[in-house]
Amino acid sequence: MHRYYIFEGLFVLLGLALVASVLKYPKDILITLPLGILKRVLLGPFHGLFDSDTNKDDKPYPSKEKLNVDFNDGEKLIFVISTNKSIEVIIDDFLKVLTGNYLIDEFSIVTREKQAIVKFPNHINFYDFHFFVQHFNDELGNEKSFGVFKSYKLDYFVFQDRETLNNLIGFTSDKKYFSIYMLDNLDENQYLKLNQKLKINRVWVEQYYNHEVFK
């Protein structure tokens, strides 16, 4: 039997390249890529039924200006407008897929009827917090939750973009519109991609934030 040394060598090289990629980009290989594949598998049979432009799923929005975020110096919150689900379960079931290590006891949760405010541990990183914003949207549905970042330099509101899978959109307290592309290297790129041409509905966020029952 002939041995195909060329093919064996190629498989070895591919295996080494995969190992090197996992070591260099663990978040992208082990978390972002599998989740993207899973979303496409689940949405595949319904392709085109819910979004007339699903080809935009993996495209970042354009931006000519970036607003840096000193994420360590701010308060991170998620406001839940309405849910019948356990907030503790939503958080706890997601901790194992994050890039950082967190305990459920580090999250402060205040609930009243179907509403809730979740205060995140101060050391949660930029990527994991915004990954949580996506996760809450997936669990609760559109316009049922949004994230808030508050610091002495910058306040902003952020939520899942309904037109794409991998973009979060939002606005700052002085009404600057921005996007965050979740497939970017958010460990290093901790900034908001400003773009005043983004189509953003602020009303549902502002109404709840300014009149929510916890104040």
C-alpha positions in Angstrom: 0.0 0.0 0.0 1.4 3.4 -1.0 1.7 6.0 1.7 0.8 9.5 0.7 3.5 11.4 2.6 2.6 14.7 1.0 -1.0 14.5 2.4 0.2 13.3 5.8 2.6 16.3 5.9 -0.2 18.7 5.0 -2.4 17.3 7.7 0.4 17.7 10.3 1.0 21.3 9.2 -2.7 22.1 9.3 -2.9 20.6 12.8 0.0 22.7 14.0 -1.5 25.8 12.5 -4.8 25.2 14.3 -3.0 24.8 17.6 -1.1 28.0 17.0 -4.3 29.8 16.1 -6.0 28.6 19.3 -3.1 29.8 21.4 -2.9 33.2 19.8 -6.7 33.9 19.3 -8.5 31.7 21.9 -11.6 34.0 22.1 -12.1 34.0 18.3 -11.5 30.3 17.8 -13.2 28.9 20.9 -16.1 31.3 21.4 -16.8 33.8 18.6 -16.4 31.3 15.6 -18.5 28.5 17.2 -21.3 31.0 18.2 -21.3 32.4 14.7 -21.6 29.0 13.2 -24.3 28.0 15.6 -26.3 31.1 14.7 -26.0 30.4 11.0 -27.1 26.7 11.6 -30.1 27.7 13.6 -31.1 30.6 11.3 -30.2 28.7 8.1 -33.7 27.1 7.4 -35.3 30.6 7.8 -32.8 32.5 5.7 -34.5 35.5 4.1 -37.7 35.2 6.1 -36.9 37.7 8.8 -34.3 39.9 7.3 -34.2 41.1 3.7 -30.5 41.7 3.8 -28.9 38.9 5.8 -25.7 39.3 3.9 -24.9 42.2 6.3 -24.7 39.8 9.3 -20.9 39.9 9.5 -20.2 43.5 8.3 -19.2 46.3 10.7 -20.8 49.7 10.2 -18.5 52.4 8.8 -17.0 55.0 11.0 -14.7 57.9 10.6 -14.2 58.7 14.3 -13.5 56.6 17.4 -14.4 57.5 20.9 -12.1 55.7 23.4 -13.7 54.2 26.5 -11.8 53.9 29.8 -13.8 50.9 30.7 -12.2 50.1 34.1 -13.3 53.5 35.5 -17.1 53.1 34.9 -20.2 51.4 36.2 -21.6 48.7 34.0 -25.3 47.8 34.1 -28.0 46.0 32.2 -31.6 47.2 32.5 -34.3 44.6 32.0 -37.6 46.1 30.9 -39.7 42.9 31.0 -39.1 39.2 31.6 -40.5 36.1 33.2 -37.2 34.4 33.3 -34.7 34.2 36.3 -32.0 36.8 35.9 -29.7 34.7 38.0 -30.1 31.7 35.7 -29.6 33.9 32.5 -26.3 35.1 34.0 -25.1 31.8 35.6 -25.6 29.7 32.5 -23.5 32.2 30.4 -20.5 32.6 32.7 -18.7 29.5 31.3 -18.4 31.0 27.8 -16.9 34.3 28.7 -13.2 35.2 28.3 -12.9 36.3 32.0 -13.6 34.5 35.3 -16.6 35.7 37.3 -18.8 34.4 40.0 -22.5 34.8 40.1 -22.2 36.4 43.6 -20.2 39.2 42.0 -23.3 40.4 40.2 -25.7 42.7 42.0 -29.3 42.1 40.9 -32.3 44.2 41.9 -35.7 43.0 40.7 -39.3 44.3 40.9 -42.1 42.4 39.2 -40.9 41.7 35.7 -38.1 44.3 35.7 -34.6 44.2 36.8 -31.3 46.1 37.0 -28.0 44.1 36.9 -24.8 45.7 38.2 -21.8 43.9 36.8 -18.5 43.4 38.7 -16.1 46.3 38.1 -13.4 44.0 36.7 -15.6 42.6 33.8 -13.8 43.3 30.6 -15.1 45.3 27.6 -15.8 42.3 25.4 -17.6 40.2 28.1 -19.9 43.0 29.1 -21.1 43.7 25.6 -21.3 39.9 25.0 -23.7 39.9 27.9 -25.7 42.7 26.2 -26.1 40.4 23.2 -27.0 37.4 25.4 -29.8 39.2 27.3 -31.2 40.3 23.9 -31.1 36.6 22.7 -32.8 35.4 25.9 -35.5 38.2 26.3 -36.1 39.4 22.8 -35.7 42.8 21.1 -36.1 46.0 23.1 -36.5 44.1 26.4 -33.0 45.0 27.7 -30.1 47.4 27.2 -26.7 48.0 28.6 -25.5 51.2 30.3 -22.0 52.4 31.0 -21.5 55.4 33.4 -18.3 57.2 34.3 -17.3 60.7 35.1 -16.1 61.1 31.5 -18.6 59.2 29.5 -22.1 57.7 29.7 -23.6 55.6 27.0 -26.5 53.2 26.2 -26.0 50.1 24.1 -28.2 47.3 22.7 -28.3 44.7 19.9 -28.8 45.9 16.4 -31.9 44.3 14.9 -30.5 44.4 11.3 -27.3 42.4 11.9 -26.0 39.6 14.1 -22.7 40.9 15.2 -23.2 44.7 15.7 -24.3 46.4 18.9 -25.5 50.0 18.5 -26.2 52.8 20.9 -25.8 56.4 21.8 -24.0 58.5 24.3 -25.6 60.9 26.8 -24.8 63.8 24.4 -26.5 61.9 21.5 -23.5 60.6 19.6 -24.5 57.5 17.7 -22.1 54.5 17.7 -21.7 50.9 16.9 -19.5 48.1 18.4 -18.6 45.2 16.1 -18.4 42.1 18.2 -16.0 40.3 15.9 -13.4 43.0 16.3 -10.5 42.5 18.8 -12.3 44.1 21.6 -9.6 43.2 24.1 -7.5 45.9 22.4 -10.0 48.1 20.6 -12.0 49.5 23.5 -13.7 52.3 21.7 -17.1 53.3 20.2 -17.3 53.6 16.4 -19.1 56.9 15.9 -21.5 57.4 13.0 -24.4 59.9 13.1 -26.0 58.2 10.1 -26.8 55.1 12.0 -30.6 54.4 12.3 -31.1 54.3 16.0 -34.3 54.3 17.9 -33.6 56.0 21.2 -37.1 56.4 22.4 -37.7 53.0 24.1 -34.4 53.3 26.0 -34.8 56.9 27.1 -38.4 56.5 28.2 -37.6 53.5 30.4 -34.3 54.8 31.7 -35.8 58.2 32.7 -39.0 56.8 34.2 -38.1 53.3 35.3 -39.6 52.1 38.6 -36.3 51.7 40.5 -35.7 55.5 40.8 
